[in-house]
C-alpha cells in the first residue's frame, strides 16, 4: 500500500508562514504590511527552489543514483525530448555499438506521432520514462489539476505504446513548482533530474559538451543529453553522437557501468 504524501520541509514551513501570517494579521491588523512582506519573501523562496532543477526543497528529486547503485560503479545516461525520427534511431545504434543502456525521457505527443520508435527503445534494452505530454515551457506555472492531466496523459500514452509504465518523471527544463511533488506521489512517479547537464541543445561543440559531462565524472552520476532539439556539430551530426563514445571510453577507464534509472532501483 502506498504511503501517504509527506511534504518537503520547505513546504511545511511555507504552510506555517501562511497560517501564522493570517492569525497574526487577525490579531493585530496593523501588522499586515510586515506580514505581507514575510509571505512575499516565502513565495520568493518557493520560486527560487523551483528554478533550481537539482533542488530537494520542493520534494524528492534524484540528482544522483541511490548509494547502493553508486557503490556498484553504476551511472545513468538519460536522453530527453524524443522520440525524434531522425536522431533517435542513430542514438539507438550508437548505444548498441557501445554496449550501453539509457533512459529516454519521452514527450507524450511525440510518442503518439512515432510509437514504433518508443517500442524500439524498449526492445533494445532501454527504458522509456515520462517527460510530460505537451512539454510546455510554462509547465512550472501550471496548477495542480493541469499538471496532473499533462503527466497522467503522457503516462497513459507511454504505457500503452511500450507495455511498460514509466517509473520516473522529469519536467520541462527541470523547472517545477510546489504542486509537482504531491502530483507525482499520487501517480506513483519519482522525480529525476541530473548530476551533469550537457546543454547539448545549445552547444554544438563536442569538446564543450564532453567537458560538461566528464568533469568530475563518477559512479552514481546521472548524465543529461537530448535526442530531441539536439544541437548539431560542425559535421552536421547531433552533438550527442560525438559525446556518447567519449562518455563510454571514460566510463571504461574508471570501471563504471551504465544502467537505466529503473535498474538502479534494485
N, C-alpha and C positions, 0 to 999 in steps of 0.2 A: 504493500500500500504506500502510495506516495506521501511523504511527509508534507506538512503544511509549509507554506512560504514564510520565510523569515526575512524581514527587511534588513538591508545593509545598515551598519551603524550610522552612516550619514543620513539615511532616510529616517531612521528613528529620531535622530537629533533634529532633523527638519520638522518632523511632526510635533515634537516637543516645543520647538521655537514658535510654530504657528499657534499651538494651543496656549502657550504662556503669553504670547502677544495678545491674543484675544481676551484671555482672562484679565491680564493687567490693564488692557485698554478699557474694559468694562468697569474695573475697579477705580482706575484713575484716568478719566478721559483726556486729561491734559498731557498724558504721556504718549498719545498716539503718534506724534511726529517721530519720536525716538523709536517707538516700537515698530513703526512702518519702516524706518531705516534698517532695523535689525532683520525684518522679513526680507527686504530687498537684498541685503547682504547674504542672507541664506540662499535666496534664489540665484544669486551670482555664483555661489559655491556649487550649487547643483549644475548650473550651466557649464561651469569650468570643468567639473567632473565628466560631463557628457562629451565635452570637446577633447578630452584626453582618452584616446581609444584604449590604452592599456590600463586605465584606472580600475581599481577594485572598489571605489567608493560607492558606486551605484548598484553593486551586486556582484555575484560570482562571475569571473572572467578568466578564461585560460589565456595567460600570456606566456606560459611555458607548459611543457608536458608534465604530468604528475611525477613526483620524486622517484617512484619505482621505475618508471619508463626512462627517465633521465639516467638513473643508475645503470640501466642496461645498455646505455650508449645509444639511445634512440633519439631521433629528431623527426620533425614533420615538415613536409613540403605541402603548402596549401596554395591553391590556384583559384583565383576569383574571376567572376563576371562572365563566365561562359554559360552554356557551350557556344563556341564560335565555329562555324562550318569550315573556315579556312585554317584556323590556328589549332583548334583542339585536336584534330586527327594527327597533326605533326607533333604536338606535345605528347600524345599517347605513344607514338612511335619512338620518340626520344626516351621516354621513361622506360619503355620495353628494352631498348638497347642498353640503358644504364642500369637495368635491374632495380628500379626504384618504384615505390608505391607513393601515391599522393592523395590528398583530399581536395576534391573540386567543389568549391562553394558556387553552386549554380543558381542563376536567376530563373524564377519560375516561368515567366513568359518566354524566355529564350529556350528553356527546356521544352515547352509546348511546341515551339517552332522547329526544334531539332531533337525530337525524342530519341532517335536512333543513336545520336552521339552520347546521350546520357546512359543509354543501355550499354554502349561500347565502353564507357568509363568503368562501369561496374564489372562487365565481362572480362576486362583486362586487369582486374585485381585491385582497383582503386575504390574510393568511396565518394558518393555524391552527398554533399551537405547543403544546408539551406542558406541562401543569400537573399531571401525575400522574393516576392513576386514581381513587384514593379521596379525595384532598385531606384526608388525616388531619392533625389538629392535632399528632399525635405523630410526624409524618414525620421530624423531626430526631433522633428516638430509635431509628429503625429500624436494624437491622443491614444488612450489605451485600446479603444474599440477599433479604430482604423489600423493601428499597429498589429493587433491580433489578427484581423482579417487578412492583412498582407502576408504575414508569416504563415498563418494557417493555410491560406490558398497555395502558397509555394510548397508547404509540407505535403498537402494532398496531391498536388501535381507531381512532385518528385517521387513520392512513394508509389503512386500509380504507375509511373513510367518505368521505374527501376525495380520495383518489387521490394525495395528496402527503404524503411523510414529513416530520414536523416536524424542524426543524434545531436548535431551541432548547428548553431546559427551564428552568422556574422552580419552585422548591419552595414549599410552603405557607408563606405569610408571609415567604418568603425565608430561612427558617431551615434549617440543614443541619448535618451532622457530617463528620468526615474521610472517611467512606466514599463520599460523593457524587461526588467528582472522578473516582476510578477507575471507578465505575459508569457515569458519563456518557461517559467516554472509550471504554469498551467498547461502548456503544450508539451512538457517533458523534454525541453531542449536545453542544451548547455551553451552559453555564450562563449565564443572563442575569438580572441584577437590574434596577436602575434608577438614574437620576440624581436624579429628583424624584418623590416619593411624595405622592399627593394625600390619602391617608387618607379617601377618599370612601366607605368602608364605615362610617365612624364619624361623620363630619360631614355634615350635610345643608345646611350653609350654603354657597351657591355662592361668595360672596366669599372665604371662608376657603379653600376648595378651589382656587379660581383663584389665590389668592396663593401657595399652596404650590407650584403648578405653574409659575408665571411669574416668581417672584423669581429673578433671575439667569439666566433662560431664554436658551439659546444653542445654536448648532449643535453637533451631537453628543449632545445630551441624549436620554435615554430616559425618557419620562413613564409613570407607572403610574396607571391608573384601573381601574374594575370595572364590568362589566355584571351579574355575579353578586354577590349580597349587597350591592347598591348602596344607599346611604342615599338618602332622599327629601328633596327640598327642601320648603319650606312649601306650594308649589303641588301637591305630590304627585308631581312628576316626579323621576325618578332624577337625582341631582345632576350626574352626568357629562354629561347632555344640556344643562345650563347651562354647563358648563366647556368643552366642545369648541368652540363658536363663539368664545369668548374666546381660547382657545389658538390657533386658526387666524387670528384677527384679529391677534394679536401676532406670529405667525409671518410673516404677510404684511408687517407693518410692518418686521420685521427681515430680510426677504428669505430666509426659511427654508422648506424644503420637507419635508413628512412622507413618510417611506418606511417600508417594513416592515423588520424586522431582517434578513430574508433579502436584500432589496435592498441593504442597507448592506454586505453581504459583497463586492459587486462593485466 
